[in-house]
Amino acid sequence: MSLSDKIGNKVDEFGGKAKEAAGNATGDDDLRAEGKADQVESAVKGAVENVKDAIGDAVDKAKNALGK
């Protein structure tokens, strides 16, 4: 995962937390739910990026093992 992807995911996560907190403070259930959804979306993006990184690492190791 690139640094800009990591930063973007953290921005989305913190934005979601801020929305959730604002929803809690104002009693706005829709805003609270939107904030939680933003946090879940950020977590999923991070997980997908981690899987992509792991696959890339495995491919690199296989290439090195085969001498390519």
All heavy atoms as TSV, in Angstrom:
chain	resi	resn	atom	element	x	y	z
A	1	MET	N	N	0.859	-1.161	0.000
A	1	MET	CA	C	0.000	0.000	0.000
A	1	MET	C	C	0.905	1.225	0.000
A	1	MET	O	O	1.831	1.323	0.781
A	1	MET	CB	C	-0.901	-0.016	1.245
A	1	MET	CG	C	-1.762	1.191	1.358
A	1	MET	SD	S	-2.752	1.341	2.861
A	1	MET	CE	C	-3.567	-0.196	3.008
A	2	SER	N	N	0.601	2.134	-0.885
A	2	SER	CA	C	1.409	3.341	-0.955
A	2	SER	C	C	1.101	4.257	0.223
A	2	SER	O	O	0.051	4.145	0.869
A	2	SER	CB	C	1.143	4.079	-2.265
A	2	SER	OG	O	-0.132	4.684	-2.244
A	3	LEU	N	N	2.019	5.156	0.473
A	3	LEU	CA	C	1.846	6.090	1.577
A	3	LEU	C	C	0.609	6.953	1.370
A	3	LEU	O	O	-0.153	7.200	2.314
A	3	LEU	CB	C	3.090	6.969	1.731
A	3	LEU	CG	C	3.061	7.983	2.863
A	3	LEU	CD1	C	2.867	7.282	4.203
A	3	LEU	CD2	C	4.336	8.801	2.872
A	4	SER	N	N	0.369	7.369	0.134
A	4	SER	CA	C	-0.813	8.206	-0.115
A	4	SER	C	C	-2.108	7.432	0.118
A	4	SER	O	O	-3.092	8.000	0.605
A	4	SER	CB	C	-0.787	8.785	-1.536
A	4	SER	OG	O	-0.843	7.760	-2.501
A	5	ASP	N	N	-2.116	6.121	-0.175
A	5	ASP	CA	C	-3.293	5.289	0.112
A	5	ASP	C	C	-3.522	5.185	1.616
A	5	ASP	O	O	-4.653	5.266	2.097
A	5	ASP	CB	C	-3.136	3.882	-0.465
A	5	ASP	CG	C	-3.225	3.838	-1.978
A	5	ASP	OD1	O	-3.824	4.766	-2.561
A	5	ASP	OD2	O	-2.692	2.883	-2.569
A	6	LYS	N	N	-2.422	4.982	2.362
A	6	LYS	CA	C	-2.532	4.885	3.817
A	6	LYS	C	C	-3.059	6.187	4.412
A	6	LYS	O	O	-3.928	6.176	5.290
A	6	LYS	CB	C	-1.177	4.549	4.442
A	6	LYS	CG	C	-0.723	3.143	4.188
A	6	LYS	CD	C	0.622	2.878	4.824
A	6	LYS	CE	C	1.110	1.478	4.506
A	6	LYS	NZ	N	2.416	1.208	5.108
A	7	ILE	N	N	-2.529	7.301	3.931
A	7	ILE	CA	C	-2.976	8.607	4.431
A	7	ILE	C	C	-4.444	8.826	4.084
A	7	ILE	O	O	-5.230	9.267	4.919
A	7	ILE	CB	C	-2.090	9.737	3.867
A	7	ILE	CG1	C	-0.683	9.629	4.460
A	7	ILE	CG2	C	-2.702	11.103	4.156
A	7	ILE	CD1	C	0.336	10.536	3.806
A	8	GLY	N	N	-4.812	8.502	2.853
A	8	GLY	CA	C	-6.205	8.654	2.434
A	8	GLY	C	C	-7.158	7.827	3.276
A	8	GLY	O	O	-8.232	8.296	3.663
A	9	ASN	N	N	-6.763	6.597	3.580
A	9	ASN	CA	C	-7.605	5.742	4.417
A	9	ASN	C	C	-7.741	6.305	5.815
A	9	ASN	O	O	-8.826	6.251	6.411
A	9	ASN	CB	C	-7.048	4.319	4.471
A	9	ASN	CG	C	-7.357	3.519	3.224
A	9	ASN	OD1	O	-8.234	3.876	2.445
A	9	ASN	ND2	N	-6.636	2.453	3.026
A	10	LYS	N	N	-6.654	6.848	6.364
A	10	LYS	CA	C	-6.719	7.445	7.703
A	10	LYS	C	C	-7.603	8.687	7.701
A	10	LYS	O	O	-8.375	8.914	8.633
A	10	LYS	CB	C	-5.322	7.793	8.228
A	10	LYS	CG	C	-4.567	6.603	8.720
A	10	LYS	CD	C	-5.254	5.988	9.927
A	10	LYS	CE	C	-4.560	4.754	10.403
A	10	LYS	NZ	N	-5.290	4.067	11.468
A	11	VAL	N	N	-7.508	9.483	6.652
A	11	VAL	CA	C	-8.364	10.675	6.539
A	11	VAL	C	C	-9.827	10.253	6.508
A	11	VAL	O	O	-10.671	10.841	7.200
A	11	VAL	CB	C	-7.991	11.508	5.290
A	11	VAL	CG1	C	-9.045	12.565	4.994
A	11	VAL	CG2	C	-6.620	12.160	5.474
A	12	ASP	N	N	-10.140	9.227	5.719
A	12	ASP	CA	C	-11.514	8.724	5.651
A	12	ASP	C	C	-11.971	8.185	7.002
A	12	ASP	O	O	-13.105	8.415	7.430
A	12	ASP	CB	C	-11.639	7.620	4.596
A	12	ASP	CG	C	-11.477	8.139	3.174
A	12	ASP	OD1	O	-11.560	9.367	2.967
A	12	ASP	OD2	O	-11.255	7.305	2.276
A	13	GLU	N	N	-11.079	7.467	7.675
A	13	GLU	CA	C	-11.423	6.904	8.980
A	13	GLU	C	C	-11.715	8.022	9.990
A	13	GLU	O	O	-12.721	7.982	10.702
A	13	GLU	CB	C	-10.269	6.040	9.500
A	13	GLU	CG	C	-10.513	5.457	10.877
A	13	GLU	CD	C	-9.298	4.730	11.429
A	13	GLU	OE1	O	-8.353	4.432	10.670
A	13	GLU	OE2	O	-9.299	4.465	12.636
A	14	PHE	N	N	-10.833	9.009	10.048
A	14	PHE	CA	C	-11.039	10.103	11.007
A	14	PHE	C	C	-12.253	10.948	10.640
A	14	PHE	O	O	-12.972	11.423	11.519
A	14	PHE	CB	C	-9.790	10.970	11.115
A	14	PHE	CG	C	-8.638	10.280	11.787
A	14	PHE	CD1	C	-7.375	10.327	11.234
A	14	PHE	CD2	C	-8.810	9.558	12.956
A	14	PHE	CE1	C	-6.305	9.678	11.841
A	14	PHE	CE2	C	-7.753	8.905	13.573
A	14	PHE	CZ	C	-6.493	8.970	13.009
A	15	GLY	N	N	-12.498	11.116	9.350
A	15	GLY	CA	C	-13.701	11.831	8.918
A	15	GLY	C	C	-14.952	11.094	9.367
A	15	GLY	O	O	-15.928	11.714	9.813
A	16	GLY	N	N	-14.922	9.778	9.252
A	16	GLY	CA	C	-16.046	8.964	9.710
A	16	GLY	C	C	-16.253	9.071	11.204
A	16	GLY	O	O	-17.389	9.168	11.689
A	17	LYS	N	N	-15.153	9.083	11.948
A	17	LYS	CA	C	-15.260	9.235	13.403
A	17	LYS	C	C	-15.838	10.596	13.765
A	17	LYS	O	O	-16.639	10.713	14.697
A	17	LYS	CB	C	-13.894	9.037	14.059
A	17	LYS	CG	C	-13.449	7.601	14.066
A	17	LYS	CD	C	-12.106	7.419	14.754
A	17	LYS	CE	C	-11.712	5.947	14.727
A	17	LYS	NZ	N	-10.479	5.692	15.464
A	18	ALA	N	N	-15.432	11.623	13.021
A	18	ALA	CA	C	-15.951	12.965	13.277
A	18	ALA	C	C	-17.454	13.036	12.986
A	18	ALA	O	O	-18.218	13.624	13.760
A	18	ALA	CB	C	-15.203	13.999	12.430
A	19	LYS	N	N	-17.874	12.421	11.887
A	19	LYS	CA	C	-19.305	12.397	11.562
A	19	LYS	C	C	-20.089	11.650	12.631
A	19	LYS	O	O	-21.164	12.082	13.041
A	19	LYS	CB	C	-19.547	11.719	10.202
A	19	LYS	CG	C	-19.234	12.565	9.011
A	19	LYS	CD	C	-19.577	11.787	7.739
A	19	LYS	CE	C	-19.134	12.505	6.505
A	19	LYS	NZ	N	-19.444	11.722	5.290
A	20	GLU	N	N	-19.544	10.518	13.062
A	20	GLU	CA	C	-20.220	9.737	14.087
A	20	GLU	C	C	-20.348	10.549	15.382
A	20	GLU	O	O	-21.412	10.575	16.015
A	20	GLU	CB	C	-19.468	8.440	14.354
A	20	GLU	CG	C	-20.145	7.552	15.380
A	20	GLU	CD	C	-19.385	6.269	15.658
A	20	GLU	OE1	O	-18.272	6.072	15.140
A	20	GLU	OE2	O	-19.926	5.446	16.423
A	21	ALA	N	N	-19.273	11.220	15.756
A	21	ALA	CA	C	-19.302	12.033	16.976
A	21	ALA	C	C	-20.288	13.183	16.841
A	21	ALA	O	O	-21.034	13.493	17.788
A	21	ALA	CB	C	-17.901	12.562	17.281
A	22	ALA	N	N	-20.315	13.811	15.678
A	22	ALA	CA	C	-21.265	14.903	15.459
A	22	ALA	C	C	-22.693	14.381	15.520
A	22	ALA	O	O	-23.578	15.038	16.083
A	22	ALA	CB	C	-20.994	15.574	14.109
A	23	GLY	N	N	-22.909	13.215	14.953
A	23	GLY	CA	C	-24.237	12.608	15.014
A	23	GLY	C	C	-24.644	12.281	16.434
A	23	GLY	O	O	-25.796	12.489	16.829
A	24	ASN	N	N	-23.693	11.798	17.221
A	24	ASN	CA	C	-23.966	11.517	18.633
A	24	ASN	C	C	-24.300	12.798	19.390
A	24	ASN	O	O	-25.220	12.826	20.201
A	24	ASN	CB	C	-22.768	10.827	19.295
A	24	ASN	CG	C	-22.642	9.370	18.911
A	24	ASN	OD1	O	-23.622	8.713	18.575
A	24	ASN	ND2	N	-21.430	8.856	18.950
A	25	ALA	N	N	-23.540	13.851	19.125
A	25	ALA	CA	C	-23.716	15.114	19.845
A	25	ALA	C	C	-25.044	15.788	19.507
A	25	ALA	O	O	-25.649	16.438	20.363
A	25	ALA	CB	C	-22.562	16.064	19.531
A	26	THR	N	N	-25.475	15.630	18.253
A	26	THR	CA	C	-26.692	16.317	17.817
A	26	THR	C	C	-27.920	15.415	17.819
A	26	THR	O	O	-29.027	15.891	17.567
A	26	THR	CB	C	-26.512	16.887	16.391
A	26	THR	OG1	O	-26.264	15.797	15.493
A	26	THR	CG2	C	-25.371	17.889	16.339
A	27	GLY	N	N	-27.706	14.115	18.066
A	27	GLY	CA	C	-28.821	13.176	18.027
A	27	GLY	C	C	-29.259	12.831	16.609
A	27	GLY	O	O	-30.365	12.336	16.398
A	28	ASP	N	N	-28.379	13.086	15.649
A	28	ASP	CA	C	-28.683	12.823	14.237
A	28	ASP	C	C	-28.262	11.388	13.905
A	28	ASP	O	O	-27.087	11.108	13.663
A	28	ASP	CB	C	-27.936	13.823	13.361
A	28	ASP	CG	C	-28.283	13.724	11.889
A	28	ASP	OD1	O	-28.737	12.650	11.444
A	28	ASP	OD2	O	-28.089	14.730	11.176
A	29	ASP	N	N	-29.233	10.496	13.899
A	29	ASP	CA	C	-28.943	9.080	13.643
A	29	ASP	C	C	-28.393	8.839	12.244
A	29	ASP	O	O	-27.557	7.956	12.043
A	29	ASP	CB	C	-30.191	8.225	13.870
A	29	ASP	CG	C	-30.588	8.147	15.333
A	29	ASP	OD1	O	-29.711	8.348	16.204
A	29	ASP	OD2	O	-31.779	7.896	15.612
A	30	ASP	N	N	-28.864	9.610	11.264
A	30	ASP	CA	C	-28.369	9.436	9.894
A	30	ASP	C	C	-26.887	9.798	9.794
A	30	ASP	O	O	-26.107	9.094	9.149
A	30	ASP	CB	C	-29.181	10.285	8.913
A	30	ASP	CG	C	-30.600	9.792	8.721
A	30	ASP	OD1	O	-30.847	8.584	8.966
A	30	ASP	OD2	O	-31.466	10.597	8.334
A	31	LEU	N	N	-26.501	10.907	10.429
A	31	LEU	CA	C	-25.104	11.331	10.402
A	31	LEU	C	C	-24.230	10.326	11.152
A	31	LEU	O	O	-23.129	9.992	10.711
A	31	LEU	CB	C	-24.949	12.726	11.008
A	31	LEU	CG	C	-23.567	13.362	10.919
A	31	LEU	CD1	C	-23.106	13.487	9.471
A	31	LEU	CD2	C	-23.582	14.745	11.584
A	32	ARG	N	N	-24.721	9.825	12.257
A	32	ARG	CA	C	-23.994	8.813	13.030
A	32	ARG	C	C	-23.774	7.567	12.176
A	32	ARG	O	O	-22.659	7.034	12.114
A	32	ARG	CB	C	-24.780	8.456	14.286
A	32	ARG	CG	C	-24.077	7.452	15.175
A	32	ARG	CD	C	-24.888	7.092	16.413
A	32	ARG	NE	N	-25.367	8.263	17.112
A	32	ARG	CZ	C	-26.636	8.437	17.506
A	32	ARG	NH1	N	-27.536	7.500	17.275
A	32	ARG	NH2	N	-27.001	9.526	18.145
A	33	ALA	N	N	-24.813	7.114	11.506
A	33	ALA	CA	C	-24.713	5.918	10.656
A	33	ALA	C	C	-23.774	6.158	9.480
A	33	ALA	O	O	-22.996	5.270	9.101
A	33	ALA	CB	C	-26.097	5.518	10.157
A	34	GLU	N	N	-23.823	7.348	8.907
A	34	GLU	CA	C	-22.932	7.680	7.793
A	34	GLU	C	C	-21.474	7.640	8.255
A	34	GLU	O	O	-20.603	7.139	7.539
A	34	GLU	CB	C	-23.274	9.061	7.250
A	34	GLU	CG	C	-22.505	9.444	6.012
A	34	GLU	CD	C	-22.903	10.799	5.467
A	34	GLU	OE1	O	-24.061	11.231	5.675
A	34	GLU	OE2	O	-22.038	11.432	4.827
A	35	GLY	N	N	-21.222	8.139	9.449
A	35	GLY	CA	C	-19.869	8.104	9.990
A	35	GLY	C	C	-19.378	6.691	10.203
A	35	GLY	O	O	-18.233	6.362	9.879
A	36	LYS	N	N	-20.237	5.848	10.742
A	36	LYS	CA	C	-19.855	4.448	10.934
A	36	LYS	C	C	-19.593	3.771	9.590
A	36	LYS	O	O	-18.648	2.994	9.448
A	36	LYS	CB	C	-20.939	3.703	11.704
A	36	LYS	CG	C	-20.981	4.058	13.173
A	36	LYS	CD	C	-22.026	3.239	13.911
A	36	LYS	CE	C	-22.026	3.589	15.384
A	36	LYS	NZ	N	-22.960	2.769	16.155
A	37	ALA	N	N	-20.422	4.066	8.608
A	37	ALA	CA	C	-20.244	3.480	7.274
A	37	ALA	C	C	-18.921	3.931	6.660
A	37	ALA	O	O	-18.217	3.131	6.025
A	37	ALA	CB	C	-21.412	3.857	6.370
A	38	ASP	N	N	-18.572	5.203	6.840
A	38	ASP	CA	C	-17.293	5.701	6.323
A	38	ASP	C	C	-16.116	4.960	6.961
A	38	ASP	O	O	-15.132	4.642	6.292
A	38	ASP	CB	C	-17.147	7.203	6.590
A	38	ASP	CG	C	-18.058	8.057	5.717
A	38	ASP	OD1	O	-18.672	7.519	4.777
A	38	ASP	OD2	O	-18.152	9.275	5.998
A	39	GLN	N	N	-16.227	4.674	8.243
A	39	GLN	CA	C	-15.163	3.956	8.941
A	39	GLN	C	C	-15.037	2.522	8.428
A	39	GLN	O	O	-13.923	2.016	8.237
A	39	GLN	CB	C	-15.430	3.952	10.446
A	39	GLN	CG	C	-15.287	5.335	11.072
A	39	GLN	CD	C	-15.711	5.328	12.510
A	39	GLN	OE1	O	-15.056	4.694	13.329
A	39	GLN	NE2	N	-16.793	6.020	12.829
A	40	VAL	N	N	-16.160	1.877	8.194
A	40	VAL	CA	C	-16.146	0.505	7.668
A	40	VAL	C	C	-15.542	0.499	6.272
A	40	VAL	O	O	-14.706	-0.354	5.951
A	40	VAL	CB	C	-17.561	-0.107	7.669
A	40	VAL	CG1	C	-17.594	-1.406	6.886
A	40	VAL	CG2	C	-18.051	-0.314	9.089
A	41	GLU	N	N	-15.930	1.458	5.448
A	41	GLU	CA	C	-15.396	1.545	4.093
A	41	GLU	C	C	-13.876	1.725	4.124
A	41	GLU	O	O	-13.148	1.077	3.361
A	41	GLU	CB	C	-16.041	2.710	3.347
A	41	GLU	CG	C	-15.562	2.863	1.924
A	41	GLU	CD	C	-16.205	4.033	1.205
A	41	GLU	OE1	O	-17.078	4.711	1.767
A	41	GLU	OE2	O	-15.820	4.272	0.048
A	42	SER	N	N	-13.392	2.563	5.022
A	42	SER	CA	C	-11.957	2.781	5.160
A	42	SER	C	C	-11.250	1.493	5.579
A	42	SER	O	O	-10.181	1.160	5.053
A	42	SER	CB	C	-11.692	3.886	6.180
A	42	SER	OG	O	-10.325	4.022	6.435
A	43	ALA	N	N	-11.839	0.757	6.502
A	43	ALA	CA	C	-11.248	-0.499	6.969
A	43	ALA	C	C	-11.195	-1.530	5.844
A	43	ALA	O	O	-10.195	-2.252	5.697
A	43	ALA	CB	C	-12.030	-1.044	8.155
A	44	VAL	N	N	-12.243	-1.591	5.043
A	44	VAL	CA	C	-12.278	-2.542	3.923
A	44	VAL	C	C	-11.209	-2.183	2.891
A	44	VAL	O	O	-10.486	-3.054	2.402
A	44	VAL	CB	C	-13.683	-2.593	3.288
A	44	VAL	CG1	C	-13.664	-3.364	1.981
A	44	VAL	CG2	C	-14.677	-3.214	4.259
A	45	LYS	N	N	-11.096	-0.894	2.583
A	45	LYS	CA	C	-10.059	-0.460	1.641
A	45	LYS	C	C	-8.676	-0.849	2.147
A	45	LYS	O	O	-7.833	-1.327	1.384
A	45	LYS	CB	C	-10.108	1.050	1.436
A	45	LYS	CG	C	-11.226	1.538	0.576
A	45	LYS	CD	C	-11.142	3.051	0.453
A	45	LYS	CE	C	-12.310	3.656	-0.263
A	45	LYS	NZ	N	-12.216	5.136	-0.299
A	46	GLY	N	N	-8.445	-0.652	3.428
A	46	GLY	CA	C	-7.156	-1.012	4.011
A	46	GLY	C	C	-6.892	-2.500	3.926
A	46	GLY	O	O	-5.776	-2.926	3.606
A	47	ALA	N	N	-7.911	-3.293	4.192
A	47	ALA	CA	C	-7.762	-4.748	4.121
A	47	ALA	C	C	-7.461	-5.204	2.696
A	47	ALA	O	O	-6.605	-6.067	2.483
A	47	ALA	CB	C	-9.019	-5.438	4.645
A	48	VAL	N	N	-8.137	-4.621	1.727
A	48	VAL	CA	C	-7.890	-4.969	0.321
A	48	VAL	C	C	-6.465	-4.606	-0.072
A	48	VAL	O	O	-5.766	-5.396	-0.729
A	48	VAL	CB	C	-8.913	-4.268	-0.605
A	48	VAL	CG1	C	-8.506	-4.380	-2.067
A	48	VAL	CG2	C	-10.300	-4.847	-0.398
A	49	GLU	N	N	-6.015	-3.442	0.344
A	49	GLU	CA	C	-4.650	-3.033	0.035
A	49	GLU	C	C	-3.633	-3.977	0.691
A	49	GLU	O	O	-2.619	-4.305	0.083
A	49	GLU	CB	C	-4.405	-1.589	0.472
A	49	GLU	CG	C	-5.132	-0.559	-0.371
A	49	GLU	CD	C	-4.717	-0.571	-1.832
A	49	GLU	OE1	O	-3.527	-0.810	-2.132
A	49	GLU	OE2	O	-5.588	-0.356	-2.689
A	50	ASN	N	N	-3.910	-4.418	1.913
A	50	ASN	CA	C	-3.001	-5.348	2.588
A	50	ASN	C	C	-2.927	-6.680	1.855
A	50	ASN	O	O	-1.851	-7.272	1.744
A	50	ASN	CB	C	-3.435	-5.566	4.035
A	50	ASN	CG	C	-3.177	-4.355	4.900
A	50	ASN	OD1	O	-2.363	-3.501	4.575
A	50	ASN	ND2	N	-3.879	-4.255	6.007
A	51	VAL	N	N	-4.055	-7.159	1.349
A	51	VAL	CA	C	-4.072	-8.410	0.582
A	51	VAL	C	C	-3.269	-8.234	-0.705
A	51	VAL	O	O	-2.469	-9.108	-1.071
A	51	VAL	CB	C	-5.520	-8.856	0.284
A	51	VAL	CG1	C	-5.550	-9.973	-0.739
A	51	VAL	CG2	C	-6.214	-9.274	1.569
A	52	LYS	N	N	-3.465	-7.111	-1.377
A	52	LYS	CA	C	-2.714	-6.850	-2.605
A	52	LYS	C	C	-1.219	-6.821	-2.326
A	52	LYS	O	O	-0.424	-7.369	-3.100
A	52	LYS	CB	C	-3.177	-5.545	-3.248
A	52	LYS	CG	C	-4.545	-5.655	-3.892
A	52	LYS	CD	C	-5.182	-4.359	-4.332
A	52	LYS	CE	C	-4.379	-3.317	-4.964
A	52	LYS	NZ	N	-5.160	-2.131	-5.388
A	53	ASP	N	N	-0.829	-6.191	-1.221
A	53	ASP	CA	C	0.586	-6.149	-0.854
A	53	ASP	C	C	1.122	-7.557	-0.587
A	53	ASP	O	O	2.231	-7.898	-1.007
A	53	ASP	CB	C	0.796	-5.274	0.385
A	53	ASP	CG	C	0.635	-3.790	0.106
A	53	ASP	OD1	O	0.631	-3.400	-1.078
A	53	ASP	OD2	O	0.523	-3.026	1.085
A	54	ALA	N	N	0.349	-8.367	0.136
A	54	ALA	CA	C	0.779	-9.722	0.464
A	54	ALA	C	C	0.942	-10.561	-0.796
A	54	ALA	O	O	1.904	-11.345	-0.917
A	54	ALA	CB	C	-0.215	-10.377	1.414
A	55	ILE	N	N	0.032	-10.414	-1.734
A	55	ILE	CA	C	0.125	-11.163	-2.996
A	55	ILE	C	C	1.365	-10.725	-3.772
A	55	ILE	O	O	2.104	-11.554	-4.300
A	55	ILE	CB	C	-1.157	-10.999	-3.834
A	55	ILE	CG1	C	-2.313	-11.731	-3.159
A	55	ILE	CG2	C	-0.942	-11.502	-5.263
A	55	ILE	CD1	C	-3.663	-11.451	-3.774
A	56	GLY	N	N	1.584	-9.424	-3.821
A	56	GLY	CA	C	2.772	-8.914	-4.516
A	56	GLY	C	C	4.051	-9.427	-3.891
A	56	GLY	O	O	5.001	-9.807	-4.599
A	57	ASP	N	N	4.096	-9.478	-2.561
A	57	ASP	CA	C	5.270	-9.997	-1.864
A	57	ASP	C	C	5.478	-11.480	-2.177
A	57	ASP	O	O	6.608	-11.927	-2.388
A	57	ASP	CB	C	5.141	-9.804	-0.350
A	57	ASP	CG	C	5.230	-8.341	0.069
A	57	ASP	OD1	O	5.672	-7.501	-0.750
A	57	ASP	OD2	O	4.848	-8.051	1.218
A	58	ALA	N	N	4.392	-12.234	-2.199
A	58	ALA	CA	C	4.487	-13.659	-2.495
A	58	ALA	C	C	4.989	-13.888	-3.921
A	58	ALA	O	O	5.813	-14.783	-4.163
A	58	ALA	CB	C	3.138	-14.340	-2.287
A	59	VAL	N	N	4.517	-13.090	-4.850
A	59	VAL	CA	C	4.963	-13.212	-6.242
A	59	VAL	C	C	6.452	-12.890	-6.335
A	59	VAL	O	O	7.213	-13.594	-7.012
A	59	VAL	CB	C	4.130	-12.292	-7.165
A	59	VAL	CG1	C	4.761	-12.172	-8.545
A	59	VAL	CG2	C	2.708	-12.801	-7.273
A	60	ASP	N	N	6.874	-11.828	-5.634
A	60	ASP	CA	C	8.294	-11.465	-5.652
A	60	ASP	C	C	9.161	-12.576	-5.074
A	60	ASP	O	O	10.217	-12.894	-5.614
A	60	ASP	CB	C	8.525	-10.165	-4.869
A	60	ASP	CG	C	7.969	-8.946	-5.580
A	60	ASP	OD1	O	7.707	-9.020	-6.814
A	60	ASP	OD2	O	7.792	-7.904	-4.904
A	61	LYS	N	N	8.715	-13.175	-3.981
A	61	LYS	CA	C	9.473	-14.266	-3.361
A	61	LYS	C	C	9.550	-15.464	-4.311
A	61	LYS	O	O	10.595	-16.118	-4.415
A	61	LYS	CB	C	8.845	-14.678	-2.042
A	61	LYS	CG	C	9.097	-13.688	-0.930
A	61	LYS	CD	C	8.452	-14.133	0.360
A	61	LYS	CE	C	8.652	-13.089	1.447
A	61	LYS	NZ	N	8.012	-13.476	2.715
A	62	ALA	N	N	8.456	-15.762	-4.976
A	62	ALA	CA	C	8.453	-16.892	-5.927
A	62	ALA	C	C	9.408	-16.630	-7.080
A	62	ALA	O	O	10.141	-17.530	-7.503
A	62	ALA	CB	C	7.029	-17.140	-6.428
A	63	LYS	N	N	9.398	-15.400	-7.578
A	63	LYS	CA	C	10.316	-15.049	-8.672
A	63	LYS	C	C	11.760	-15.197	-8.224
A	63	LYS	O	O	12.613	-15.711	-8.967
A	63	LYS	CB	C	10.058	-13.628	-9.151
A	63	LYS	CG	C	8.828	-13.453	-9.993
A	63	LYS	CD	C	8.672	-12.005	-10.436
A	63	LYS	CE	C	7.427	-11.794	-11.255
A	63	LYS	NZ	N	7.281	-10.369	-11.645
A	64	ASN	N	N	12.052	-14.725	-7.027
A	64	ASN	CA	C	13.425	-14.818	-6.509
A	64	ASN	C	C	13.825	-16.270	-6.305
A	64	ASN	O	O	14.977	-16.640	-6.561
A	64	ASN	CB	C	13.551	-14.052	-5.194
A	64	ASN	CG	C	13.490	-12.549	-5.396
A	64	ASN	OD1	O	13.767	-12.047	-6.475
A	64	ASN	ND2	N	13.120	-11.837	-4.356
A	65	ALA	N	N	12.893	-17.103	-5.836
A	65	ALA	CA	C	13.193	-18.514	-5.617
A	65	ALA	C	C	13.484	-19.220	-6.936
A	65	ALA	O	O	14.276	-20.167	-6.984
A	65	ALA	CB	C	12.054	-19.199	-4.883
A	66	LEU	N	N	12.823	-18.779	-7.993
A	66	LEU	CA	C	13.012	-19.390	-9.295
A	66	LEU	C	C	14.171	-18.747	-10.064
A	66	LEU	O	O	14.486	-19.169	-11.183
A	66	LEU	CB	C	11.726	-19.287	-10.125
A	66	LEU	CG	C	10.523	-20.045	-9.569
A	66	LEU	CD1	C	9.273	-19.735	-10.387
A	66	LEU	CD2	C	10.796	-21.552	-9.565
A	67	GLY	N	N	14.750	-17.725	-9.488
A	67	GLY	CA	C	15.890	-17.078	-10.116
A	67	GLY	C	C	15.512	-16.178	-11.277
A	67	GLY	O	O	16.293	-15.988	-12.186
A	68	LYS	N	N	14.318	-15.646	-11.241
A	68	LYS	CA	C	13.878	-14.774	-12.338
A	68	LYS	C	C	13.807	-13.360	-11.902
A	68	LYS	O	O	13.521	-12.944	-10.882
A	68	LYS	CB	C	12.511	-15.205	-12.843
A	68	LYS	CG	C	12.571	-16.551	-13.523
A	68	LYS	CD	C	11.248	-16.884	-14.144
A	68	LYS	CE	C	11.372	-18.196	-14.891
A	68	LYS	NZ	N	10.209	-18.519	-15.645
